[in-house]
Amino acid sequence: MKVDAHQHFWRYNPTDYGWITDEMFSLRRDFLPEDLMRVQAPLCFEGSIAVQARQTLTETEWLLQLAERNPLIMGVVGWVDLCSPELPIQLGKYTRCPKLRGIRHIVQDEPDDQFMLRSDFQRGIGQLARFGLTYDILIHPRHLLTACELVRRFPDQPFVLDHMAKPFIKRGELEPWATDIKRLASFPNAHCKLSGMVTEADWRNCRPEDLKPYLDVVFDAFGPQRLMIGSDWPVCTLVMPYEQVMAIVIGYSRHCSAAEQRMILGENAQAFYGVAR
C-alpha cells in the first residue's frame, strides 16, 4: 500500500501556530483527517504518518486520539520532553496507545546548534529503543554533522531525517549539504524522508527539475531501501497542490525497479514505523 510518511493535522489558533506568518495565510484554518483523505484518494494513498506540529504533550494526546478514530492514520510521531527526568513516565503513558510510533523534537528552532549532543537530550534518546520508538530528526543543513554524531552514538536507535535537512534549493546550493548527507547516510540506522522540498524552493516558480539535483544526492546516498515519500501536507500546499507534490517523487522514482518503487512509496515507511498491515 502507498503511505505518506510525513503530514500534519491541526485546529488552527494564532497562539499555538504563531509560526504561520502572514505569507502563509492559507494555512490559517483547520486541517483534519477528512481533508487529507480527499486529496490522498485520487493518488491511491491509503495511509499516513501524522507528525507533531506543537511541542506539547497535549499535541501528542490529540494526535493519538485522532489516530484511534481514523484508520487512515497508521502511526503518530509525537512529542515528549526528552530532557525531562519524567520522560520514562511520559513514554510509559503514551506507548499504551500502539499508534505512537516515534518521537520528534523541533531541533531546528533550538538556539544551541549542539543541542542534540546535550547530555540530557541524549539520555532521552537512549530511552526510546526500549519503548520501540523511532526518532525523527528535524534540522537545517548546518546541523547535519551534529546529527551524524548523534546517530553514531546510538547505533541501535532507528533515525529518519525529515525534509532532507532542508537544503538551500532556492539558492541552488548543494555543498556542503550533499557531502554531509552522504556522511549521515553512511550510518545504517539513518533513513531519509523525501519531503519538504517544495517549501525550500522558489514558491512562485518551483519546477521538478529544480529538485532533481537534491533527489540525486539522497537517492545515491541512502538508496531506495532507506527512503520514504512524504508530503509535509498541508504546509506543502503553500507552493502547489498535494497531488503535484507527490508526483515529483513518484515521477523521479520511475527510474527504480518496481520493487524499489513500492519500498519508497509505502513499504519503507511501514517497516520503519512498524505499521505494516
C-alpha positions in Angstrom: 0.0 0.0 0.0 1.0 3.6 -0.5 1.8 5.6 2.6 2.5 9.3 3.1 5.3 9.2 5.7 5.0 12.8 6.8 2.0 15.1 7.2 0.4 17.2 9.9 -3.1 18.0 11.4 -4.2 21.0 13.4 -7.1 23.0 14.6 -5.8 26.5 13.9 -5.4 29.2 16.5 -2.8 32.0 16.4 -1.3 31.2 19.8 -0.3 27.7 19.1 0.6 28.3 15.5 2.5 31.6 15.6 5.0 30.3 13.0 2.2 30.5 10.4 3.1 34.0 9.1 1.0 36.4 7.0 2.8 34.9 4.0 1.3 31.6 4.9 -2.2 32.8 5.5 -3.7 29.9 3.6 -2.7 27.6 6.4 -4.7 29.6 9.0 -7.6 27.1 9.1 -8.2 23.6 10.4 -6.6 20.6 8.6 -8.1 17.3 9.7 -8.1 13.6 8.5 -11.1 14.1 6.3 -9.3 16.8 4.4 -6.2 14.6 3.9 -8.4 11.7 2.7 -9.9 13.9 0.0 -6.5 14.7 -1.5 -4.9 11.3 -1.0 -7.7 9.2 -2.5 -7.1 10.1 -6.2 -3.5 9.0 -5.8 -4.4 5.7 -4.1 -2.5 6.5 -1.0 -4.2 4.6 1.8 -2.4 5.7 5.0 -0.2 8.3 6.6 2.1 9.0 9.5 0.9 12.1 11.4 3.8 14.2 12.8 3.6 16.6 15.7 3.5 20.4 14.9 3.4 21.6 18.5 5.9 20.8 21.3 3.3 19.9 23.9 2.1 16.7 25.5 -1.4 17.9 24.6 -0.4 17.7 20.9 0.7 14.1 21.4 -2.6 13.2 23.1 -4.7 14.9 20.5 -2.9 13.1 17.6 -3.3 9.8 19.3 -7.0 10.4 19.8 -7.3 11.3 16.1 -5.4 8.1 15.2 -7.6 5.9 17.3 -10.7 7.2 15.4 -9.2 7.3 11.9 -7.7 4.2 10.2 -6.1 6.5 7.7 -3.5 7.5 10.4 -1.3 4.4 10.6 1.1 5.9 13.1 1.9 9.0 15.1 5.2 10.8 15.6 4.6 12.7 18.8 6.4 15.0 21.2 7.6 14.3 24.7 10.2 16.1 26.8 13.3 14.1 26.0 15.3 16.2 28.5 12.9 15.7 31.4 13.5 13.3 34.4 9.8 12.4 33.9 10.5 11.0 30.5 10.0 7.3 31.4 6.6 8.1 32.9 5.6 10.0 29.7 6.8 7.3 27.4 5.1 4.6 29.5 1.8 6.5 29.4 1.7 7.3 25.7 3.1 4.0 24.4 0.0 2.3 25.8 -1.5 3.5 22.5 0.0 1.3 19.8 -0.2 4.0 17.2 2.6 6.1 18.9 5.5 5.0 16.7 8.0 7.8 17.0 9.1 11.0 18.7 10.3 14.3 17.3 11.8 17.5 18.7 12.0 20.7 16.7 15.7 20.9 16.9 15.9 23.4 14.1 14.5 26.1 16.4 16.9 25.5 19.3 19.3 28.4 19.8 22.1 25.9 20.6 23.4 24.3 17.4 24.8 21.5 19.5 21.5 20.8 21.2 21.5 17.1 20.0 24.7 16.5 21.9 23.5 17.7 25.3 23.7 15.0 27.9 20.1 15.4 29.0 18.8 15.1 25.4 21.0 12.1 24.7 19.8 10.4 27.9 16.3 10.8 26.4 17.2 9.4 23.0 18.8 6.5 24.8 15.4 5.5 26.3 13.4 5.4 23.0 14.6 2.0 21.8 13.3 0.1 24.8 9.9 1.6 24.2 10.1 0.6 20.5 10.1 4.2 19.3 11.8 5.8 16.3 13.2 9.4 16.2 12.6 12.0 13.5 15.4 14.4 13.0 14.2 17.9 12.1 17.2 20.2 11.4 18.8 22.6 9.0 21.9 21.8 6.9 24.2 23.4 9.5 23.1 20.7 12.0 24.0 17.7 9.8 27.4 16.9 11.3 25.9 17.1 14.8 23.2 14.7 13.6 25.9 12.3 12.3 27.4 12.2 15.8 24.0 11.6 17.4 23.3 8.7 15.0 26.8 7.3 15.5 26.4 7.2 19.3 23.1 5.3 19.1 23.6 2.5 16.5 20.5 0.6 17.7 18.2 3.5 17.5 16.3 4.0 14.2 16.5 7.6 13.0 14.9 9.3 10.0 15.9 12.7 8.6 12.9 14.9 7.9 12.8 17.1 4.7 16.3 16.1 3.7 17.6 18.6 6.3 16.1 21.5 4.3 18.7 22.1 1.6 19.1 25.5 0.1 17.1 24.7 -3.1 16.0 28.3 -3.8 19.7 29.3 -3.9 20.7 26.3 -5.9 23.4 25.3 -3.3 24.4 21.7 -3.0 27.5 21.9 -0.8 28.3 21.3 1.9 24.8 19.8 2.3 25.5 17.0 -0.2 28.7 15.9 1.5 27.2 15.9 4.9 24.1 14.0 3.7 26.4 11.3 2.4 28.1 11.2 5.8 24.8 10.8 7.6 23.8 8.0 5.2 26.9 6.1 6.0 25.2 5.0 9.2 22.9 2.1 8.5 20.3 3.2 11.2 19.7 6.5 9.4 16.8 6.9 6.9 15.5 9.9 5.0 12.1 11.3 4.1 11.6 12.7 0.6 9.5 15.5 2.0 9.6 19.3 2.5 11.4 20.1 -0.7 9.0 22.4 -2.4 8.9 24.9 0.5 12.7 25.1 0.3 12.4 26.1 -3.4 11.2 29.3 -5.0 7.5 29.2 -4.0 6.3 31.1 -7.1 8.5 29.2 -9.7 9.1 25.8 -8.3 9.8 23.2 -11.0 10.5 19.5 -10.6 13.9 20.0 -12.4 14.9 22.3 -9.6 14.6 19.5 -7.2 16.3 16.8 -9.2 19.9 17.5 -8.1 18.9 17.2 -4.5 17.0 13.9 -5.1 20.0 12.6 -7.0 22.1 13.2 -3.9 19.8 11.4 -1.4 19.0 8.5 -3.7 22.7 7.9 -4.3 23.4 8.3 -0.5 20.6 6.3 1.1 19.5 4.1 -1.8 15.8 3.1 -2.3 15.9 0.8 0.8 16.1 3.8 3.2 14.0 6.5 1.5 10.3 7.2 2.0 7.9 9.6 0.3 6.3 12.3 2.5 4.2 15.3 1.5 4.6 17.7 4.5 0.9 18.4 3.9 -0.7 20.9 4.5 2.5 23.0 4.5 3.4 21.9 1.0 0.2 23.5 -0.3 1.8 26.9 0.1 3.6 26.0 -3.1 1.5 23.5 -5.0 -1.4 21.1 -4.6 -0.9 17.7 -2.8 -1.0 15.7 -6.0 1.7 17.8 -7.7 4.0 17.5 -4.6 3.7 13.7 -4.6 4.0 13.5 -8.4 7.6 14.9 -8.1 8.9 11.9 -6.1 6.6 9.4 -7.9 7.9 10.6 -11.2 11.6 10.7 -10.1 11.4 7.1 -8.7 10.3 5.7 -12.1 14.0 5.1 -12.8 13.9 2.5 -10.0 12.7 -1.1 -10.3 9.0 -1.8 -9.5 10.1 -3.4 -6.2 12.1 -0.3 -5.2 9.2 2.0 -6.1 7.0 0.0 -3.8 9.6 0.5 -1.0 9.8 4.3 -1.5 6.0 4.8 -1.8 5.0 2.8 1.2 6.8 -0.3 2.3 9.8 1.5 3.8 7.6 3.7 6.0 5.6 0.7 7.1 8.7 -1.1 8.1 10.4 1.8 9.7 7.5 2.8 11.9 6.3 -0.8 12.4 2.8 -0.2 11.0 2.6 -2.8 8.2 -0.9 -4.1 7.7 
